[in-house]
Amino acid sequence: MNYDQVTTPSELKRLNIKELGGLCASIRERIINVVEKNGGHLASNLGTVELTVALHYVFDCPKDKIIFDVGHQSYTHKILTGRGDVFDGLRQNGGISGFPQPEESEYDAFTAGHASTSLSVALGFAEAARQCSADTGVVAVIGDGALTGGMAYEALNAIGSEHLPVTIVLNDNNMSISKNVGAMSKYLTRLRVSKKYVGMKNEIKRAVSIIPIFGDGILHLMDKGKKLLKRIVLSNKMFEEMGISYYGPFDGHNVSELIEIFEQVRKKKGPSLVHIITDKGHGLKSAVIDPEHSHGISSVGAMVGNDFSAILGEFLTDAAEKDNRVMAVTAAMAIGTGLEKFSTAHPDRFKDVGIAEEHAVTYCAALAAGGVKPYFAVYSTFLQRGFDQIVHDVCISKRAVTFCVDRAGVVGADGVTHQGVFDLSYLLPIPNMTVMCPTDGAELKAMLEFSLGFDAPLAIRYPKSYKINREHAPIIYGKWEEIVTDKNSHVYVLCAGGRALDIALSAVEDKKLNVINARFVKPLDTEYLDGINKRGNIVITLEDNVRAGGFGMSVLQYLNSKGMLCKCVSLAHDDKFIDNRDVASSLSDSGLTAENLLNVVKSLE
């Protein structure tokens, strides 16, 4: 059975269960071929093929809602819902997204890109169905890694108390992006080994059911006594204590077994949790052996640059050798943020808190209050989740936490849910926060060196990669760096970060400009701004951030407060969500190019 023979869930339901194994194999091969070419989330999708086939076989999507937590494991779902023929366009401009998007298909119930949201979404759909008297089944697929996020527990508490028919599928592969950590991981490990309970119960049922006359009656008594049996075999029943019926664990790669349990659970009136065990990367040996490095892979021919994350990891590893205050913290992203080497060299000073950014921020604040020098390495898009903690727990008390904000600016293939274009806008207004933007690896290293002696909140913001290293002036707090100066030019281009600087330097080839590395985005170099705020001068700010609340707006606000004499224009991303799948087109669409910079200069002269 080939994947292109099934284009809708209704066609899937017409297949014999025995045919589903061949279908799963075909889908798995399709995913491998496309992801190896386009890049994407490989291991997580290979691990959920049978699960997704079983869900669509039993539930009636799109009437029923299937919500994927994070959403990066939805490739099989997309193939089964009419997008198999366009799957070659995965993560490409004009192609399908690597995450669920309702605008793309009615089968995608809810936009997803960040973890720990699915349970809240599922309960919301279930309550909406109750309010509207709709016959809507609701399924949330959540990984064990996402259960480290506090939002998931808030939703579990509500689901247990509301008693609505929500089906939770716990996809337990002992992985998130990095290896799972914490008490929940240990709890699920105990449940995994408790599969002997399921085996014992089924064997007893089979044996008793064949007893003439008395078999059914004994089974009825056994059902009444199942809680006692569970107490004997399981030492912990967290989900059932919360009011959620627990089933499992089951083999997540046995499609017929999954169909059987989903058909039973679908009939239940209250909330249920089906615990399945899967192998991340199932069907591809290299992905099974190393699921962390197979979580997300780059496309063939992807732009290659020098890695900012590697600079961070090397610096902190060396710094920790000399300074026993240094600790590195991450939220399930040790590899992506460059901390893998640090975790090996200094295991006692490395903490992966799981998918729990809010906890990570406050944890770092307390580390700093206790005399430690914490560095929280986190992607820009995920730092959004800890905004309140940055304000309340770090900045009010001026805790010396250094935020290493990776993947800042537009990110390319991961699309709308992962863009890092808002961090300047939410960090700059916070009192006591200092924000720096390195233009290359050498400057990042210098900024990290500066941070060791800086006793206040600090965010260092950078994209994934940079082009080349340059010679830089020493870092002085609040001071910018002149990269190109021309006494005959009255145009000043203020660049926040390496991408902005690259654009400005490309424009210099055709036009005399003064190019400034605005390495401190907060505080502004007000002395420099006062010096160029003269009639006849043109000041243009460049930043890979949204315009509202960003670097350019800060410059404009300051100049206005002083009585602006120069002409000032901000080049940044417009007030819209960006869903381009490559960095170059995202920058181009926002006018962040050398050509547009020159056009703006010409229009102002």
VEXTOR-411340 format. One record per residue (C-alpha): residue in three letters; x, y, z. Coordinates in pm, whole numbers, padded with zeros to 5 digits, always signed. Layout:
BEGIN
alaXYZ ...
***
This chain:
BEGIN
met+00000+00000+00000 asn+00155+00328-00114 tyr+00101+00662+00059 asp-00040+00826-00257 gln-00330+00581-00257 val-00462+00742+00061 thr-00530+01114+00029 thr-00803+01156+00291 pro-00889+00993+00625 ser-01209+00852+00472 glu-00997+00659+00220 leu-00780+00537+00506 lys-01083+00395+00687 arg-01168+00177+00387 leu-00842-00016+00422 asn-00814-00350+00597 ile-00610-00325+00916 lys-00363-00571+00766 glu-00291-00318+00490 leu-00187-00046+00735 gly+00160-00188+00795 gly+00252-00137+00430 leu+00101+00212+00437 cys+00309+00305+00741 ala+00625+00182+00571 ser+00546+00389+00261 ile+00478+00702+00465 arg+00798+00654+00663 glu+01000+00626+00340 arg+00833+00939+00204 ile+00921+01137+00516 ile+01284+01026+00510 asn+01328+01116+00141 val+01175+01463+00173 val+01338+01559+00503 glu+01682+01451+00388 lys+01638+01689+00093 asn+01449+01980+00251 gly+01554+01952+00612 gly+01305+01924+00894 his+01215+01728+01205 leu+01307+01371+01124 ala+01324+01158+01438 ser+01002+01286+01595 asn+00800+01218+01279 leu+00941+00871+01222 gly+00835+00785+01576 thr+00468+00879+01529 val+00371+00720+01196 glu+00166+00430+01339 leu+00015+00654+01606 thr-00112+00906+01350 val-00246+00637+01117 ala-00435+00479+01408 leu-00583+00811+01519 his-00713+00892+01173 tyr-00844+00537+01136 val-01058+00573+01449 phe-01144+00943+01477 asp-01327+01150+01215 cys-01103+01444+01139 pro-01174+01732+01069 lys-01502+01701+01265 asp-01299+01550+01543 lys-00999+01755+01647 ile-00648+01608+01662 ile-00410+01851+01831 phe-00037+01789+01810 asp+00170+01939+02089 val+00462+02139+01942 gly+00341+02022+01601 his+00677+01919+01464 gln+00557+01555+01450 ser+00263+01624+01215 tyr+00417+01511+00884 thr+00218+01185+00868 his-00095+01382+00950 lys-00027+01612+00657 ile+00033+01321+00418 leu-00294+01155+00522 thr-00496+01475+00485 gly-00448+01560+00119 arg-00096+01698+00125 gly+00104+01395+00026 asp+00140+01511-00333 val+00277+01851-00225 phe+00491+01716+00057 asp+00802+01782-00154 gly+00743+02151-00079 leu+00779+02099+00297 arg+00938+02405+00465 gln+00993+02576+00130 asn+00860+02916+00024 gly+00514+02858-00120 gly+00510+02504+00021 ile+00353+02345+00324 ser+00459+02431+00675 gly+00647+02194+00902 phe+00386+02265+01170 pro+00003+02255+01184 gln-00157+02568+01039 pro-00537+02602+01006 glu-00485+02845+00717 glu-00320+02561+00527 ser-00583+02291+00584 glu-00911+02237+00767 tyr-00754+01922+00910 asp-00508+02132+01111 ala-00716+02215+01416 phe-00483+02469+01579 thr-00155+02647+01511 ala+00129+02485+01702 gly+00501+02549+01723 his+00578+02571+02094 ala+00548+02294+02351 ser+00302+02219+02632 thr-00002+02389+02473 ser-00203+02093+02342 leu-00388+02004+02661 ser-00522+02355+02708 val-00626+02361+02342 ala-00798+02022+02371 leu-00997+02126+02677 gly-01100+02446+02500 phe-01231+02252+02200 ala-01413+02007+02428 glu-01582+02287+02620 ala-01674+02463+02295 ala-01833+02138+02172 arg-02033+02113+02495 gln-02149+02474+02470 cys-02252+02426+02106 ser-02400+02078+02158 ala-02162+01946+01893 asp-02059+01584+01854 thr-01685+01653+01843 gly-01416+01417+01959 val-01098+01579+02089 val-00752+01420+02097 ala-00433+01580+02225 val-00102+01418+02133 ile+00163+01529+02381 gly+00516+01402+02429 asp+00675+01321+02761 gly+00914+01610+02704 ala+00627+01859+02681 leu+00505+01739+03020 thr+00801+01918+03176 gly+00623+02246+03091 gly+00413+02396+03366 met+00127+02489+03131 ala+00064+02119+03073 tyr+00003+02063+03446 glu-00236+02355+03466 ala-00435+02198+03184 leu-00420+01847+03333 asn-00565+01983+03656 ala-00849+02149+03464 ile-00915+01845+03243 gly-00946+01622+03548 ser-01193+01855+03716 glu-01407+01934+03409 his-01476+01566+03324 leu-01511+01633+02952 pro-01435+01360+02695 val-01079+01459+02614 thr-00845+01184+02495 ile-00481+01249+02583 val-00223+01044+02397 leu+00104+01049+02587 asn+00374+00977+02331 asp+00652+00850+02553 asn+00986+00826+02375 asn+01199+00946+02666 met+01307+01241+02452 ser+01207+01601+02387 ile+01482+01762+02182 ser+01752+01684+02429 lys+01710+01387+02663 asn+01424+01433+02908 val+01500+01531+03262 gly+01319+01564+03592 ala+01070+01384+03811 met+00810+01336+03537 ser+01063+01149+03325 lys+01137+00917+03618 tyr+00766+00870+03684 leu+00700+00769+03325 thr+00990+00528+03340 arg+00815+00352+03628 leu+00496+00337+03425 arg+00685+00191+03129 val+00812-00101+03329 ser+00464-00148+03469 lys+00354-00289+03136 lys+00361-00619+03325 tyr+00033-00497+03479 val-00132-00485+03137 gly+00010-00823+03044 met-00097-00978+03373 lys-00451-00840+03343 asn-00496-00961+02986 glu-00361-01309+03064 ile-00599-01345+03359 lys-00892-01223+03149 arg-00818-01472+02873 ala-00788-01755+03119 val-01104-01672+03315 ser-01325-01590+03016 ile-01315-01949+02889 ile-01455-02089+03213 pro-01809-02209+03135 ile-02103-02026+03293 phe-01895-01843+03554 gly-01652-01668+03322 asp-01854-01348+03262 gly-01942-01310+03629 ile-01581-01346+03736 leu-01478-01087+03479 his-01735-00848+03625 leu-01587-00897+03970 met-01239-00849+03826 asp-01338-00515+03674 lys-01458-00403+04016 gly-01127-00508+04163 lys-00900-00357+03897 lys-00804-00066+04120 leu-00669-00311+04375 leu-00469-00488+04103 lys-00326-00157+03989 arg-00227-00067+04342 ile-00041-00395+04371 val+00156-00343+04051 leu+00179+00036+04024 ser+00316+00244+04307 asn+00198+00575+04165 lys-00127+00674+03991 met-00086+01047+03931 phe-00320+01075+03636 glu-00601+00873+03794 glu-00572+01075+04115 met-00633+01383+03897 gly-00954+01231+03762 ile-00811+01109+03429 ser-00846+00740+03342 tyr-00508+00591+03259 tyr-00452+00318+02996 gly-00120+00167+02909 pro+00155+00164+02837 phe+00106+00025+02485 asp+00339-00037+02192 gly+00324+00282+01988 his+00435+00099+01673 asn+00164-00168+01684 val-00104-00003+01473 ser-00372-00269+01531 glu-00327-00249+01909 leu-00351+00130+01895 ile-00669+00116+01689 glu-00825-00122+01939 ile-00752+00097+02240 phe-00856+00420+02063 glu-01190+00264+01965 gln-01252+00175+02330 val-01143+00511+02469 arg-01347+00704+02214 lys-01666+00573+02377 lys-01578+00706+02721 lys-01755+01012+02857 gly-01475+01143+03078 pro-01109+01225+03016 ser-00866+00946+02932 leu-00491+00918+02894 val-00347+00656+02661 his+00020+00600+02735 ile+00218+00468+02437 ile+00586+00385+02405 thr+00757+00485+02079 asp+01109+00497+01944 lys+01211+00839+01824 gly+01348+00781+01475 his+01173+00443+01435 gly+01253+00281+01101 leu+01582+00463+01043 lys+01872+00311+01233 ser+02084+00626+01247 ala+01792+00827+01390 val+01715+00563+01653 ile+02079+00548+01761 asp+02114+00927+01783 pro+01767+01088+01804 glu+01902+01414+01951 his+02111+01494+01645 ser+01835+01364+01416 his+01566+01580+01575 gly+01603+01864+01326 ile+01826+01842+01021 ser+01926+02104+00766 ser+01837+02085+00401 val+02080+01985+00128 gly+02255+02301+00013 ala+02141+02504+00313 met+02332+02824+00375 val+02641+02743+00577 gly+02798+03001+00805 asn+03000+03024+01122 asp+02802+02914+01424 phe+02739+03164+01705 ser+02628+02876+01931 ala+02967+02708+01901 ile+03136+03028+02020 leu+02909+03038+02324 gly+02976+02677+02414 glu+03353+02707+02380 phe+03367+03030+02579 leu+03155+02908+02870 thr+03342+02578+02885 asp+03673+02763+02916 ala+03530+03027+03151 ala+03401+02762+03389 glu+03753+02623+03419 lys+03871+02957+03558 asp+03560+03082+03737 asn+03367+02842+03957 arg+03068+03078+03965 val+02980+03006+03600 met+02677+02786+03534 ala+02501+02713+03206 val+02126+02655+03188 thr+01913+02547+02895 ala+01554+02437+02833 ala+01584+02107+02643 met+01815+02267+02385 ala+02167+02170+02487 ile+02276+02085+02133 gly+02100+02370+01954 thr+02239+02635+02187 gly+02595+02499+02178 leu+02611+02368+02534 glu+02676+02001+02459 lys+03052+02038+02520 phe+02990+02232+02843 ser+02752+01962+02969 thr+03025+01701+02931 ala+03309+01910+03070 his+03114+02052+03367 pro+02818+01824+03439 asp+02773+01962+03790 arg+02741+02317+03658 phe+02512+02239+03366 lys+02134+02227+03411 asp+01882+02125+03148 val+01547+02209+03303 gly+01340+02057+03022 ile+01077+02250+02828 ala+01024+02496+03111 glu+01148+02841+03015 glu+00953+03020+03289 his+01115+02800+03551 ala+01457+02846+03390 val+01441+03226+03415 thr+01337+03233+03780 tyr+01581+02952+03862 cys+01862+03162+03712 ala+01746+03465+03910 ala+01780+03268+04233 leu+02117+03127+04125 ala+02238+03484+04076 ala+02094+03588+04413 gly+02290+03303+04570 gly+02624+03408+04423 val+02634+03204+04103 lys+02693+03351+03753 pro+02416+03190+03543 tyr+02398+03192+03162 phe+02061+03095+03017 ala+02104+02985+02655 val+01768+02993+02479 tyr+01617+03053+02136 ser+01454+03393+02097 thr+01114+03244+02013 phe+01115+03039+02334 leu+01235+03319+02560 gln+00898+03483+02493 arg+00751+03224+02728 gly+00950+03364+03021 phe+00867+03732+02979 asp+00693+03780+03314 gln+00978+03607+03497 ile+01233+03834+03326 val+01043+04139+03450 his+00941+04018+03794 asp+01223+03789+03906 val+01530+03916+03723 cys+01502+04286+03642 ile+01317+04428+03942 ser+01594+04303+04171 lys+01873+04356+03915 arg+01981+03992+03922 ala+02296+03930+03719 val+02151+03676+03477 thr+02299+03666+03126 phe+02050+03566+02858 cys+02221+03420+02550 val+01941+03478+02300 asp+02006+03244+02008 arg+01825+03232+01670 ala+01735+03601+01700 gly+01581+03761+01393 val+01420+03571+01107 val+01487+03198+01114 gly+01387+03058+00778 ala+01240+02711+00736 asp+01061+02673+01070 gly+00836+02962+00974 val+00587+03178+01156 thr+00593+03017+01503 his+00971+03029+01540 gln+01070+03378+01425 gly+01293+03566+01668 val+01184+03914+01564 phe+01014+04031+01884 asp+01285+04007+02150 leu+01418+04362+02119 ser+01061+04492+02145 tyr+00991+04313+02471 leu+01339+04341+02626 leu+01416+04708+02559 pro+01130+04856+02766 ile+01225+04660+03081 pro+01412+04873+03335 asn+01758+04750+03444 met+01800+04535+03131 thr+02107+04580+02908 val+02089+04446+02551 met+02387+04378+02323 cys+02406+04254+01963 pro+02732+04097+01838 thr+02810+04116+01468 asp+03037+03810+01458 gly+03194+03538+01670 ala+03489+03747+01782 glu+03256+04015+01911 leu+03032+03763+02084 lys+03337+03629+02264 ala+03430+03982+02372 met+03076+04045+02494 leu+03077+03723+02696 glu+03410+03827+02848 phe+03249+04159+02937 ser+02953+03978+03091 leu+03171+03797+03345 gly+03227+04123+03531 phe+02884+04273+03465 asp+02665+04264+03774 ala+02319+04326+03626 pro+02068+04167+03385 leu+02213+04129+03037 ala+02078+03992+02708 ile+02317+03910+02425 arg+02120+03857+02105 tyr+02242+03683+01788 pro+02114+03480+01490 lys+02225+03128+01403 ser+02536+03221+01206 tyr+02771+03496+01095 lys+02990+03543+00789 ile+03339+03647+00900 asn+03523+03769+01208 arg+03649+04128+01214 glu+03883+04331+01430 his+03683+04523+01689 ala+03740+04809+01928 pro+03733+04718+02299 ile+03388+04704+02454 ile+03298+05004+02666 tyr+02959+05002+02832 gly+02701+05189+02626 lys+02943+05282+02346 trp+02910+05204+01976 glu+03182+05120+01726 glu+03257+05299+01401 ile+03314+05045+01124 val+03329+05279+00822 thr+03379+05654+00852 asp+03369+05907+00571 lys+03401+06276+00655 asn+03242+06362+00321 ser+02925+06163+00396 his+02631+06298+00590 val+02458+05957+00605 tyr+02491+05746+00920 val+02372+05384+00919 leu+02328+05244+01269 cys+02339+04865+01263 ala+02199+04640+01536 gly+02364+04303+01478 gly+02558+04119+01212 arg+02286+04090+00949 ala+02228+04464+00959 leu+02601+04531+00936 asp+02639+04299+00636 ile+02363+04491+00455 ala+02522+04827+00528 leu+02869+04715+00420 ser+02728+04587+00093 ala+02573+04930+00032 val+02907+05103+00101 glu+03038+04953-00221 asp+02805+05188-00413 lys+02764+05486-00181 lys+02971+05678+00072 leu+02824+05601+00412 asn+02919+05608+00776 val+02852+05260+00912 ile+02815+05219+01287 asn+02806+04898+01488 ala+02538+04977+01748 arg+02661+04692+01967 phe+02468+04829+02266 val+02102+04848+02173 lys+02028+04942+02532 pro+02158+05173+02660 leu+02188+05380+02346 asp+02512+05565+02278 thr+02348+05899+02339 glu+02676+06089+02309 tyr+02718+05960+01955 leu+02355+06037+01869 asp+02393+06393+02001 gly+02697+06435+01778 ile+02517+06337+01455 asn+02185+06508+01531 lys+02251+06796+01293 arg+02064+06955+01006 gly+02152+06793+00677 asn+02242+06460+00833 ile+02052+06140+00757 val+02032+05868+01023 ile+01908+05523+00922 thr+01869+05238+01169 leu+01887+04876+01057 glu+01765+04581+01266 asp+01640+04225+01223 asn+01344+04284+01454 val+00996+04425+01418 arg+00989+04802+01394 ala+00742+04857+01681 gly+00933+04894+02005 gly+01266+04805+01847 phe+01608+04967+01816 gly+01501+05222+01554 met+01208+05337+01762 ser+01438+05384+02061 val+01671+05600+01852 leu+01381+05801+01712 gln+01234+05853+02058 tyr+01564+05979+02193 leu+01625+06218+01903 asn+01272+06355+01936 ser+01328+06415+02307 lys+01635+06623+02222 gly+01474+06815+01940 met+01547+06622+01622 leu+01743+06814+01360 cys+01850+06524+01137 lys+01629+06304+00922 cys+01578+05963+01081 val+01433+05646+00924 ser+01401+05296+01069 leu+01443+04989+00849 ala+01298+04683+01022 his+01029+04421+00980 asp+00673+04545+00944 asp+00399+04476+01196 lys+00306+04133+01060 phe+00384+03769+01116 ile+00655+03635+00887 asp+00612+03293+00729 asn+00884+03291+00464 arg+01088+02972+00472 asp+01431+03123+00409 val+01620+03410+00569 ala+01709+03597+00249 ser+01350+03631+00127 ser+01231+03735+00473 leu+01487+04015+00484 ser+01412+04116+00127 asp+01037+04135+00180 ser+01097+04371+00473 gly+01327+04595+00274 leu+01633+04487+00469 thr+01866+04484+00168 ala+02153+04697+00044 glu+01947+04799-00258 asn+01659+04929-00050 leu+01897+05103+00190 leu+02045+05294-00103 asn+01697+05380-00232 val+01600+05517+00108 val+01916+05728+00123 lys+01845+05863-00226 ser+01487+05953-00132 leu+01604+06149+00172 glu+01888+06344+00010 
***
